[in-house]
Amino acid sequence: MKRSHFLKYASVLMMLSSIVQVIFGIMMINLFVTAYSFSADRTLLVVPPIAFGLVLLCAISEMIGGFVGVLNWEEPLRSGRNVVWGAVSLVLGLAGNIMQYLAGYEVIVAWVTGGVVPLIFLIAATIFFLSSRRKRAA
């Protein structure tokens, strides 16, 4: 049976990343509520809730993708699901990070949890997917 330990470890890292992302998302929304309560400029009131929503969607997709990766790290036939969840998490994470940047919240942890970790998971899932397809074709 083909196994991917890299996928298993990337899945656990992705689940931990989703927890960190929720914590930083809550800190971000608290920061913006405080900043906007003291500010007279209310032009960007729409951007922080959208950024927070995207961060939460990314965290949820990372948690689901991490669980799917842990459950399927021994299942080569189900490796396509890991690729899909990795791509969804990466797209949502990058969109959330861009919205956070536009809102003025620039933290390197957000880029790591929303961009780098889903990219590592996507690479691990793609390697497992391609190796299982080659093995089946041979």
C-alpha positions in Angstrom: 0.0 0.0 0.0 1.3 3.4 -1.0 1.5 6.0 1.8 2.5 9.6 2.0 4.0 10.7 5.3 4.7 14.1 3.8 0.9 14.5 3.1 0.1 13.3 6.7 2.5 15.9 8.3 1.3 18.6 5.9 -2.3 17.8 6.9 -1.5 18.2 10.6 0.3 21.4 9.9 -2.7 22.7 8.0 -5.1 21.9 10.9 -2.8 23.8 13.3 -2.6 26.6 10.8 -6.4 26.9 10.7 -6.5 27.3 14.5 -3.8 30.1 14.4 -5.7 31.7 11.5 -8.9 31.9 13.5 -7.0 33.5 16.5 -5.4 36.1 14.2 -8.6 36.7 12.5 -10.3 37.5 15.8 -7.4 39.8 16.7 -7.7 41.5 13.3 -11.4 42.3 13.7 -10.9 43.6 17.3 -8.1 45.8 16.0 -10.3 47.3 13.3 -13.3 47.8 15.6 -11.1 49.7 18.0 -9.4 51.7 15.2 -12.6 52.7 13.5 -14.3 53.6 16.8 -11.6 56.3 17.3 -11.4 57.3 13.6 -13.4 59.9 11.8 -12.7 58.3 8.4 -15.3 55.6 7.7 -14.5 55.0 4.1 -13.2 51.4 4.4 -15.8 50.0 6.8 -16.6 47.2 4.3 -13.1 45.8 3.9 -12.4 44.4 7.4 -15.6 42.3 7.6 -14.9 40.9 4.1 -11.3 40.1 5.1 -12.5 38.5 8.3 -15.0 36.4 6.4 -12.4 35.2 3.9 -10.0 34.4 6.8 -12.7 32.3 8.5 -13.6 30.5 5.2 -10.0 29.8 4.6 -9.6 28.4 8.2 -12.6 26.2 7.8 -11.4 24.9 4.4 -7.9 24.3 5.9 -9.4 22.3 8.8 -11.5 20.2 6.4 -8.6 19.7 4.1 -6.3 18.8 7.0 -8.9 16.2 8.2 -9.3 14.8 4.6 -5.5 14.6 4.3 -5.1 12.7 7.6 -7.9 10.3 6.7 -6.6 9.7 3.1 -2.8 9.6 3.6 -2.9 5.9 3.0 -5.6 5.9 0.2 -4.1 6.6 -3.2 -7.5 6.4 -4.9 -8.8 9.3 -2.9 -5.8 11.6 -3.4 -7.7 13.9 -5.8 -9.8 15.2 -2.9 -6.6 16.4 -1.1 -5.6 18.4 -4.2 -9.0 20.0 -4.4 -9.0 21.0 -0.7 -5.5 22.3 -1.0 -6.3 24.5 -4.0 -9.5 25.8 -2.3 -7.5 26.7 0.9 -4.8 28.4 -1.1 -7.2 30.5 -3.1 -9.2 31.5 -0.1 -6.1 32.2 1.9 -4.5 34.4 -0.7 -7.8 36.3 -1.2 -8.1 36.8 2.6 -4.5 38.0 2.8 -5.0 40.5 0.0 -8.1 41.9 1.7 -6.2 42.1 5.0 -3.4 44.0 3.2 -5.9 46.4 1.6 -7.4 47.0 5.1 -4.0 47.8 6.5 -3.4 44.6 8.5 0.0 43.4 7.5 1.2 40.4 9.6 3.6 37.8 8.3 1.8 35.1 10.3 -1.3 35.7 8.1 0.8 35.1 4.9 2.3 32.0 6.4 -1.0 30.5 7.6 -3.0 31.6 4.5 -0.5 31.1 1.8 2.6 29.0 2.6 0.9 26.2 4.6 -1.8 25.6 2.0 0.9 25.6 -0.7 2.9 23.0 1.2 -0.2 20.9 1.5 -1.1 21.3 -2.1 2.5 20.2 -3.1 2.3 17.2 -0.9 -1.2 16.3 -2.2 -0.1 16.7 -5.8 3.0 14.6 -5.4 0.9 11.8 -3.8 -1.8 12.2 -6.5 0.8 12.0 -9.4 2.7 9.1 -7.8 -0.5 7.1 -7.3 -1.6 7.7 -10.9 1.8 6.6 -12.3 1.8 3.5 -10.2 -1.7 2.6 -11.4 -0.8 3.2 -15.1 2.2 1.0 -14.9 
